[in-house]
Amino acid sequence: MVFQTIVDSIGAATCVVSVEKKENGNYGKVRIVTGNRAYLDTIEKPMGGLEMLARKFIPNSEYTCYLTRDLNFEDSCYRAAVLKKCLHAYAHPARYNVWFNMSFIPLHMDNDNLCYCLYIVEVNFKPDAKRMSNISADIASAVLETCIKLRSPDDFRDNMATVCEDIRAICDSEHCCILMMDTEKRKCSVLCEAFSKNTKLLPMEHYVDDAFYNIADSWMDTIAGSNCLIVKNEHDMEVVKERNPIWHHSLTSAGGKNIVLFPLEFKNELLGYIWAINFSSEAADTIKETLELTTFILASELYSYRMIDKLHILSSRDMLTGVMNRNEMNHFVDSLAQSDDSGSVAVLFADLNGLKNVNDKSGHGAGDELLKKASSALREIFPVHSIFRAGGDEFVVILTKIDENEIVYKANMLREVSEKYDGLVFAVGTAYQKSASDVRKALHIADELMYKDKKHYYELHPEKKRSSAEIITT
């Protein structure tokens, strides 16, 4: 009755939580003892999208009757009930599209091995900036410093690498990493990582391959609806082993003893993850509070970066063939012409022979297919960022810091590769200059040689130059 009187005296949704204390410093069952009507309604009369696992409250039931097991919730209850700490958290658990304003208040009403605390929760359907910024001066300073560094005019990846090192230092961890996820292509890549001195942990390049995406893809299930995963000790690691044995083996085999893992999400889109391995468990509270806000900012920056990158791709790629467009070529040529780079430059002009004939006889759809074949052949020899569709049936390849023999060799390879594609014949011209700033001279020479090659081809194959209808009328 005492517990019921306490919770009924509080207006916000409130319950009493009991935590089973064990001698080894661990804890056992975590139960919901009782709650006021506002809290019971969250179970029995939930708002849309906030349904729990059960719709009937039974006093003294384990909290996992209503929620998926959440290590962060358990840890907060343990620290409040057993260690008698007053705690506050403002979090966005992945299982719900809302923000929870939570307080954990110790109760000095322990009974043998059972300890108690109050859990008070308020639901916000939109993030409250004031509550998110209600943090200690040290954490506020760290987050503000992160914001300033992300706004630096330096390269985005360099800025992120600096922030990654700062987060590693805050966590006092051996390794910190930001991993980007492409959920459409099912690929992941390391954006940046930082290591402590004398660590024996290996860089992520030793682990990230095509198969690693499946491991990363499993992390959201391991987080199990919470806003992060904090594994501080063997007790927590056993939960990871139970939920995700493959990742547990990978993590521990690599030397991981504990880990803090946060998803980077923005506008309901998973962008990647940030984690710190072998962090200072004594600073877990500070780490969690700092990263909850920092990751919100990092996710926003990553989202903007990806949007700008997508816009750049749209503005720089030829939509039909997938290679770079003329606008991107002009920018690249201008940058080379104005550079002080003493490295060499080589240019290859590749013009399609007979494209007009194909368009006239078989239609522009067939002509487009021939252009796609040309792009595929070129990409077998050259990196895509070096290939430009200058316009119509004309492609240009610009390579830097190679020798003259190499561009001639690649031109011959292109002729051989093009034979695999039905109806694909290139007129090719190449040029080489010792200084990249002479790129326009190389373009002019390669263009002239390409037209000589094209003229020779049409002398041998006059029927390819014009359609049969044009030949009859001329």
C-alpha positions in Angstrom: 0.0 0.0 0.0 2.9 2.4 0.7 4.2 2.0 -2.8 0.7 2.6 -4.3 0.3 5.8 -2.1 3.7 7.1 -3.4 3.0 6.6 -7.1 -0.6 7.9 -6.8 0.8 11.2 -5.3 2.7 11.9 -8.6 0.9 13.3 -11.6 3.2 12.0 -14.3 3.2 8.3 -15.4 5.1 6.6 -12.5 5.8 3.1 -11.3 7.9 1.4 -8.6 10.6 -0.9 -9.9 12.3 -3.6 -7.8 15.8 -4.8 -8.6 17.1 -8.1 -7.3 20.6 -7.4 -5.8 23.2 -10.1 -5.9 26.4 -10.5 -3.9 28.8 -10.3 -6.8 27.7 -6.8 -7.7 25.4 -8.0 -10.5 21.6 -7.9 -10.4 18.9 -10.4 -11.1 15.2 -9.8 -12.0 13.9 -6.3 -12.6 10.2 -6.1 -11.9 7.4 -3.5 -12.1 5.9 -3.6 -8.6 3.0 -1.2 -9.1 2.1 2.0 -10.9 -0.3 4.9 -10.9 -3.2 5.1 -13.3 -1.2 7.3 -15.8 1.5 4.6 -16.0 -0.9 1.6 -16.1 -2.6 3.3 -19.0 0.7 3.2 -21.0 0.3 -0.6 -20.8 -3.5 -1.2 -20.9 -4.6 1.8 -23.0 -1.5 2.8 -25.0 -1.5 5.6 -27.6 -1.1 4.5 -31.2 2.4 3.4 -32.0 3.3 2.9 -28.3 1.9 -0.5 -27.7 3.7 -2.8 -25.3 4.1 -6.6 -25.4 1.2 -7.1 -23.1 -2.1 -5.2 -22.5 -2.8 -6.3 -18.9 -0.7 -5.1 -15.9 0.1 -7.8 -13.3 1.8 -6.4 -10.2 5.4 -7.6 -9.6 5.8 -8.9 -13.1 9.2 -8.7 -14.8 9.4 -5.6 -17.0 10.2 -7.9 -19.9 6.5 -8.9 -19.9 5.9 -5.4 -21.3 9.1 -4.3 -23.0 11.8 -6.1 -25.0 14.8 -6.5 -22.7 16.7 -3.2 -22.6 20.2 -3.1 -21.0 20.1 0.7 -20.6 16.8 0.6 -18.7 18.1 -2.2 -16.5 21.3 -0.3 -15.8 19.4 2.9 -14.9 17.1 0.9 -12.6 20.1 -0.8 -11.0 22.0 2.4 -10.3 18.9 4.1 -8.9 17.6 1.2 -6.8 20.8 -0.5 -5.7 23.4 2.3 -5.9 20.9 5.0 -4.8 21.7 7.4 -7.6 19.2 10.0 -8.9 19.2 9.7 -12.7 17.6 11.5 -15.6 17.6 10.6 -19.3 16.0 12.1 -22.4 16.2 9.5 -25.1 14.7 8.3 -28.4 14.4 4.5 -28.4 14.3 2.9 -31.8 11.3 0.8 -31.0 9.1 4.0 -30.8 9.0 7.1 -32.8 8.8 9.3 -29.7 11.2 10.9 -27.1 11.1 9.8 -23.5 11.8 12.1 -20.7 12.8 9.7 -17.9 13.7 10.1 -14.2 14.9 7.3 -11.9 14.6 8.1 -8.2 15.9 5.8 -5.4 13.6 4.6 -2.6 15.1 3.7 0.8 12.7 0.9 1.3 14.9 -2.1 0.6 13.8 -5.5 1.7 16.5 -8.2 2.0 17.9 -8.5 -1.5 15.3 -6.4 -3.2 16.0 -2.7 -3.8 13.5 -0.1 -5.2 13.3 3.0 -7.2 10.7 5.2 -8.9 10.5 5.3 -12.7 8.8 8.5 -14.0 8.3 9.0 -17.7 6.9 11.6 -20.0 6.4 11.1 -23.7 7.3 13.8 -26.3 6.3 13.2 -29.9 8.9 15.8 -31.1 12.4 16.3 -29.6 12.5 19.1 -27.0 15.6 21.2 -27.6 15.5 22.6 -24.1 15.5 19.2 -22.5 18.2 17.9 -24.9 20.4 20.8 -24.0 19.8 20.4 -20.2 23.2 18.8 -19.6 26.3 19.4 -17.5 28.8 22.1 -18.4 31.5 19.6 -19.3 29.2 17.7 -21.6 27.9 20.9 -23.1 31.4 22.0 -23.8 32.3 18.7 -25.5 29.2 18.8 -27.7 29.7 22.5 -28.6 33.3 21.7 -29.6 32.1 18.9 -31.8 29.7 21.3 -33.5 32.4 23.8 -34.1 34.8 21.2 -35.6 32.1 19.9 -37.9 31.6 23.4 -39.3 35.3 23.8 -40.1 36.0 24.7 -43.7 38.4 21.6 -43.9 37.4 18.4 -45.7 34.4 16.7 -44.3 36.2 13.4 -43.7 39.1 15.2 -42.0 36.6 16.9 -39.7 34.9 13.6 -38.9 38.3 12.0 -38.2 39.0 14.8 -35.7 35.7 14.3 -34.0 36.1 10.6 -33.9 39.4 11.0 -32.0 37.8 13.4 -29.6 35.0 10.9 -28.9 37.6 8.1 -28.4 39.3 10.4 -25.8 36.0 11.1 -24.0 35.3 7.4 -23.8 38.9 6.6 -22.9 38.6 3.7 -25.4 41.1 1.8 -27.4 39.2 2.2 -30.7 36.4 4.5 -32.0 34.9 4.1 -35.4 32.2 5.7 -37.6 30.8 3.2 -40.1 28.5 4.3 -43.0 25.7 2.0 -44.2 24.2 1.9 -47.6 21.0 0.0 -47.0 20.0 0.0 -50.7 23.3 -1.5 -52.0 23.8 -3.5 -48.8 27.3 -2.2 -48.4 29.2 -0.5 -45.5 32.3 1.5 -45.4 34.5 3.1 -42.7 34.2 6.9 -42.6 36.9 7.3 -40.0 38.4 5.6 -37.0 40.8 6.4 -34.1 43.0 4.3 -31.9 44.7 4.7 -28.5 48.5 4.4 -28.3 49.9 0.9 -28.1 46.6 -0.8 -28.9 46.7 -4.2 -30.4 43.3 -3.8 -32.1 43.4 -4.0 -35.9 41.9 -1.4 -38.3 38.5 -2.1 -39.6 39.8 -2.7 -43.1 40.8 -6.2 -41.8 37.1 -6.9 -41.2 34.9 -4.9 -43.5 34.2 -6.9 -46.6 31.0 -7.8 -48.5 30.0 -10.2 -45.8 30.5 -7.7 -43.0 27.3 -5.9 -44.0 25.3 -8.8 -42.6 27.0 -8.4 -39.2 26.3 -4.7 -39.2 22.8 -5.3 -40.3 22.2 -7.4 -37.2 23.1 -4.7 -34.8 19.7 -3.1 -34.7 18.2 -6.3 -33.5 20.9 -6.6 -30.9 20.1 -3.0 -29.7 16.6 -4.4 -29.5 14.6 -1.2 -29.7 16.7 0.9 -27.3 18.6 4.0 -28.5 22.0 2.4 -28.0 23.9 -0.6 -26.7 26.2 -0.2 -23.8 28.1 -3.4 -22.8 30.1 -2.7 -19.7 30.9 -6.1 -18.2 30.7 -9.8 -18.6 27.0 -9.7 -17.4 26.1 -7.4 -20.3 28.3 -9.4 -22.8 26.3 -12.5 -22.0 23.2 -10.7 -23.3 25.0 -9.9 -26.5 26.1 -13.5 -26.8 22.5 -14.6 -26.4 21.1 -12.1 -28.9 23.9 -12.2 -31.5 26.3 -15.1 -31.1 28.0 -14.4 -34.5 28.8 -10.8 -33.7 29.8 -11.7 -30.1 32.4 -14.1 -31.4 33.7 -11.5 -33.9 33.9 -8.8 -31.2 35.6 -10.9 -28.6 37.9 -12.6 -31.0 39.1 -9.1 -32.1 39.9 -8.2 -28.5 36.7 -6.4 -27.5 35.9 -6.6 -23.8 33.2 -4.0 -23.8 31.5 -1.7 -26.3 29.2 1.3 -26.6 27.3 1.3 -29.9 25.0 4.0 -31.2 23.1 4.0 -34.5 23.3 7.1 -36.5 19.7 7.9 -37.7 18.2 10.9 -39.2 14.6 11.4 -40.5 14.0 7.7 -39.8 16.9 6.7 -42.1 19.8 4.6 -40.8 23.0 6.2 -41.9 25.5 4.1 -40.0 26.9 3.5 -36.5 29.5 4.9 -34.2 31.1 2.7 -31.5 33.9 2.8 -28.9 35.6 -0.5 -27.9 37.2 -1.2 -24.5 36.1 2.1 -23.0 36.3 3.2 -19.4 33.3 1.6 -17.8 33.6 4.0 -14.8 32.7 6.8 -17.2 29.7 5.0 -18.7 27.2 7.6 -17.5 29.1 10.5 -19.0 29.8 8.6 -22.2 26.1 7.7 -22.7 24.9 11.3 -22.0 27.5 12.8 -24.3 27.0 10.4 -27.2 23.2 10.6 -27.0 23.5 14.3 -28.0 26.6 14.1 -30.1 25.2 11.3 -32.3 22.1 13.4 -32.9 24.4 16.1 -34.3 26.6 13.6 -36.2 23.6 12.0 -37.9 22.4 15.4 -39.0 25.8 16.2 -40.6 26.0 12.7 -42.2 22.6 13.1 -43.7 23.5 16.5 -45.1 26.8 15.2 -46.5 25.0 12.3 -48.2 22.4 14.6 -49.7 25.1 16.9 -51.1 27.0 13.9 -52.4 23.9 12.6 -54.1 23.3 16.0 -55.6 26.9 16.1 -56.8 26.5 12.8 -58.5 23.3 13.9 -60.2 25.0 17.1 -61.4 28.2 15.4 -62.4 27.1 12.1 -64.0 25.7 11.4 -67.4 22.4 9.8 -66.6 22.4 7.5 -69.7 25.8 6.0 -69.5 26.8 6.6 -65.8 30.1 8.2 -66.6 31.0 11.8 -65.8 29.3 14.5 -67.9 30.8 17.4 -69.8 30.2 19.9 -67.0 32.4 17.8 -64.7 35.0 17.4 -67.4 35.2 21.2 -67.8 35.7 21.6 -64.0 38.4 19.0 -64.0 40.2 20.5 -67.0 40.1 24.0 -65.5 41.6 22.6 -62.2 44.4 20.9 -64.0 45.2 23.9 -66.3 45.4 26.1 -63.2 47.4 23.8 -61.0 51.1 23.8 -60.3 51.2 20.0 -60.4 54.3 18.9 -62.2 52.8 15.5 -62.9 51.9 14.3 -66.4 48.6 14.1 -68.1 47.3 11.8 -70.8 44.1 12.2 -72.8 42.1 9.6 -74.9 39.3 10.6 -77.2 36.9 7.8 -78.1 34.2 8.5 -80.6 31.6 6.0 -81.6 31.6 5.1 -85.3 28.3 4.5 -86.9 26.0 5.8 -84.2 24.0 8.0 -86.6 23.5 5.0 -88.8 22.1 2.9 -85.9 19.8 5.8 -84.9 18.5 6.1 -88.4 18.0 2.4 -89.1 16.9 1.1 -85.6 15.8 4.1 -83.7 17.3 6.2 -80.9 16.6 3.4 -78.4 19.1 1.2 -80.2 21.5 4.2 -80.3 21.2 4.6 -76.5 22.0 0.9 -76.0 25.2 1.4 -78.1 26.2 4.3 -76.0 25.7 2.2 -72.9 27.9 -0.5 -74.4 30.6 2.1 -75.1 30.5 3.2 -71.4 30.8 -0.4 -70.3 33.8 -1.0 -72.5 35.5 2.1 -71.3 34.9 1.2 -67.7 36.6 -2.1 -68.2 39.8 -0.2 -68.9 39.5 3.1 -67.0 38.2 4.2 -63.6 34.7 5.8 -64.0 35.7 9.1 -62.5 38.2 9.5 -65.4 35.7 8.9 -68.1 33.6 11.8 -69.5 30.8 11.9 -72.0 31.7 15.1 -73.8 28.6 15.1 -75.8 26.7 12.9 -78.3 28.8 10.0 -79.3 32.1 11.4 -77.9 33.9 10.2 -74.8 37.0 11.6 -73.3 39.3 9.9 -70.8 41.7 12.1 -68.7 44.4 10.4 -66.7 47.2 12.0 -64.6 50.6 10.9 -63.5 51.0 8.1 -66.0 53.6 7.5 -68.7 53.2 7.9 -72.4 53.4 4.1 -73.1 50.6 3.4 -70.7 48.0 5.5 -72.5 48.9 3.9 -75.8 48.7 0.4 -74.2 45.2 1.3 -72.8 44.0 2.5 -76.1 44.9 -0.8 -77.7 43.2 -2.6 -74.8 40.1 -0.5 -75.5 40.0 -1.6 -79.1 40.3 -5.3 -78.1 37.6 -5.0 -75.4 35.2 -3.2 -77.7 35.2 -6.3 -80.0 33.2 -8.1 -77.3 30.3 -5.7 -77.8 28.1 -6.2 -80.9 28.3 -3.2 -83.2 30.7 -1.2 -81.1 33.6 0.4 -82.9 35.6 3.4 -81.6 37.6 6.0 -83.4 40.5 6.7 -81.0 43.1 9.4 -80.5 45.6 9.8 -77.7 47.9 12.5 -76.5 50.4 12.9 -73.7 51.9 16.0 -71.9 54.6 16.0 -69.2 52.8 18.8 -67.3 49.2 18.5 -66.2 48.7 22.2 -66.8 49.1 21.5 -70.5 45.9 19.4 -70.5 44.2 21.6 -73.1 47.0 21.0 -75.5 46.7 17.3 -75.0 42.9 17.5 -75.6 43.5 19.3 -78.9 46.0 16.8 -80.2 44.0 13.8 -79.1 40.9 15.3 -80.8 42.7 15.7 -84.1 44.1 12.2 -84.0 40.7 10.8 -83.2 39.2 12.5 -86.3 41.9 11.1 -88.5 41.2 7.7 -87.2 37.4 8.2 -87.8 38.1 9.4 -91.4 40.1 6.3 -92.1 37.4 4.1 -90.7 34.7 5.7 -92.9 36.9 5.4 -96.0 37.0 1.7 -95.3 33.3 1.5 -94.3 31.4 4.2 -96.2 28.1 2.5 -95.6 28.4 3.2 -91.9 28.6 6.9 -92.3 25.1 7.6 -93.5 21.8 5.8 -93.6 20.8 4.0 -96.8 18.0 6.6 -97.4 20.6 9.4 -97.4 22.8 7.5 -99.8 19.9 7.1 -102.3 19.0 10.8 -102.2 22.5 12.1 -102.7 
